[in-house]
Amino acid sequence: MVKTQRVVITPGEPAGIGPDLVVQLAQREWPVELVVCADATLLTDRAAMLGLPLTLR
């Protein structure tokens, strides 16, 4: 069985650019699973502000 590698990302300061970068990173496919440690509402609100789709699971 092949395990998918995971990369954990923290966006840092909620008022900074980190949440924007995380939302932008989520817009493409990666060879690893991105795991983001952040408030879900923060990310969905920021995605809406940027006009980008975001699906959390």
ABEGO torsion letter per residue (X at the ends): XBBBBBBBBBAEBAABAAAAAAAAAAABBBABBBBBBBBAAAAAAAAAAAGBBBBBX
